[in-house]
Amino acid sequence: MHRCTTAALLLLVIALYSLHTEAYKCRCTRKGPKIRYKDVQKLEIKPKHPFCQEKMIFVTMENVSRFKGQEYCLHPKLQSTKNLVKVYEA
């Protein structure tokens, strides 16, 4: 009986941990820093998935900019993000 309880508790902890880490897949919920379009090296759009109802938009900055090659996740509903996507899709 003790082993069954321990095993069940361990499985519960693992399940809760996996749900907790899956929640962090939706990373674009905050405003990022103000960026200039010319400083963007790469723009990547990831589709919606079960744990995040918004598409995720990642930008990688140029190494010469003040952000030095860092990657940022931009909030998809901000007008500035929508404008940036239009520029890069054109």
C-alpha positions as a Markdown table, in Angstrom:
| # | Residue | x | y | z |
|---|---|---|---|---|
| 1 | Met | 0.0 | 0.0 | 0.0 |
| 2 | His | 2.8 | 2.4 | 0.9 |
| 3 | Arg | 4.5 | 1.9 | -2.5 |
| 4 | Cys | 1.2 | 2.6 | -4.4 |
| 5 | Thr | 0.7 | 5.8 | -2.5 |
| 6 | Thr | 4.3 | 6.9 | -3.1 |
| 7 | Ala | 4.0 | 6.0 | -6.8 |
| 8 | Ala | 0.7 | 7.9 | -7.2 |
| 9 | Leu | 2.1 | 10.9 | -5.4 |
| 10 | Leu | 5.2 | 10.9 | -7.6 |
| 11 | Leu | 3.0 | 10.7 | -10.8 |
| 12 | Leu | 0.9 | 13.6 | -9.5 |
| 13 | Val | 4.0 | 15.7 | -9.0 |
| 14 | Ile | 5.3 | 14.9 | -12.4 |
| 15 | Ala | 2.0 | 15.7 | -14.0 |
| 16 | Leu | 1.7 | 19.0 | -12.2 |
| 17 | Tyr | 5.3 | 19.9 | -13.1 |
| 18 | Ser | 4.7 | 19.2 | -16.8 |
| 19 | Leu | 1.5 | 21.4 | -16.8 |
| 20 | His | 3.5 | 24.1 | -15.1 |
| 21 | Thr | 6.2 | 24.1 | -17.7 |
| 22 | Glu | 3.8 | 23.9 | -20.6 |
| 23 | Ala | 2.1 | 27.2 | -19.4 |
| 24 | Tyr | 5.4 | 29.0 | -20.1 |
| 25 | Lys | 5.2 | 28.2 | -23.8 |
| 26 | Cys | 3.1 | 31.3 | -24.2 |
| 27 | Arg | 5.8 | 33.9 | -23.7 |
| 28 | Cys | 4.6 | 36.9 | -25.6 |
| 29 | Thr | 2.2 | 38.4 | -23.0 |
| 30 | Arg | 4.2 | 41.5 | -22.0 |
| 31 | Lys | 5.4 | 44.5 | -23.8 |
| 32 | Gly | 9.0 | 44.2 | -25.0 |
| 33 | Pro | 11.6 | 46.9 | -25.4 |
| 34 | Lys | 11.1 | 49.6 | -28.1 |
| 35 | Ile | 13.0 | 48.4 | -31.1 |
| 36 | Arg | 13.7 | 49.9 | -34.5 |
| 37 | Tyr | 12.7 | 48.0 | -37.6 |
| 38 | Lys | 16.2 | 48.4 | -39.1 |
| 39 | Asp | 17.7 | 46.6 | -36.0 |
| 40 | Val | 15.8 | 43.4 | -36.6 |
| 41 | Gln | 17.9 | 40.6 | -38.1 |
| 42 | Lys | 15.2 | 37.9 | -38.2 |
| 43 | Leu | 11.5 | 37.7 | -37.6 |
| 44 | Glu | 9.9 | 34.4 | -36.8 |
| 45 | Ile | 6.1 | 33.8 | -36.3 |
| 46 | Lys | 5.1 | 30.6 | -34.5 |
| 47 | Pro | 1.5 | 29.5 | -34.7 |
| 48 | Lys | -1.0 | 29.1 | -31.9 |
| 49 | His | -0.9 | 25.9 | -29.9 |
| 50 | Pro | -3.1 | 24.3 | -27.1 |
| 51 | Phe | -1.3 | 26.1 | -24.3 |
| 52 | Cys | -1.2 | 29.6 | -25.9 |
| 53 | Gln | -4.1 | 31.1 | -27.8 |
| 54 | Glu | -2.0 | 33.8 | -29.5 |
| 55 | Lys | 0.6 | 33.3 | -32.1 |
| 56 | Met | 4.1 | 34.1 | -30.9 |
| 57 | Ile | 6.3 | 36.6 | -32.8 |
| 58 | Phe | 10.0 | 36.4 | -32.1 |
| 59 | Val | 12.6 | 38.9 | -33.3 |
| 60 | Thr | 16.4 | 38.5 | -33.3 |
| 61 | Met | 18.3 | 41.7 | -33.2 |
| 62 | Glu | 21.4 | 42.7 | -35.2 |
| 63 | Asn | 24.7 | 42.3 | -33.4 |
| 64 | Val | 25.5 | 46.0 | -34.1 |
| 65 | Ser | 22.4 | 47.3 | -32.4 |
| 66 | Arg | 22.1 | 48.1 | -28.7 |
| 67 | Phe | 20.4 | 44.7 | -28.1 |
| 68 | Lys | 23.4 | 42.8 | -29.5 |
| 69 | Gly | 21.8 | 39.7 | -31.1 |
| 70 | Gln | 19.3 | 39.1 | -28.3 |
| 71 | Glu | 15.9 | 37.4 | -29.1 |
| 72 | Tyr | 12.7 | 39.0 | -27.9 |
| 73 | Cys | 9.1 | 37.8 | -28.0 |
| 74 | Leu | 6.7 | 40.6 | -29.0 |
| 75 | His | 3.1 | 40.9 | -27.9 |
| 76 | Pro | 1.0 | 40.0 | -31.1 |
| 77 | Lys | -1.8 | 42.3 | -30.4 |
| 78 | Leu | 0.2 | 45.5 | -30.1 |
| 79 | Gln | 0.0 | 47.8 | -33.1 |
| 80 | Ser | 3.8 | 48.2 | -33.3 |
| 81 | Thr | 4.1 | 44.4 | -33.6 |
| 82 | Lys | 1.5 | 44.3 | -36.3 |
| 83 | Asn | 3.3 | 47.1 | -38.2 |
| 84 | Leu | 6.7 | 45.2 | -37.9 |
| 85 | Val | 5.1 | 42.0 | -39.3 |
| 86 | Lys | 3.7 | 44.0 | -42.3 |
| 87 | Val | 7.1 | 45.4 | -43.0 |
| 88 | Tyr | 8.8 | 42.0 | -43.0 |
| 89 | Glu | 6.1 | 40.2 | -44.9 |
| 90 | Ala | 6.2 | 42.7 | -47.7 |
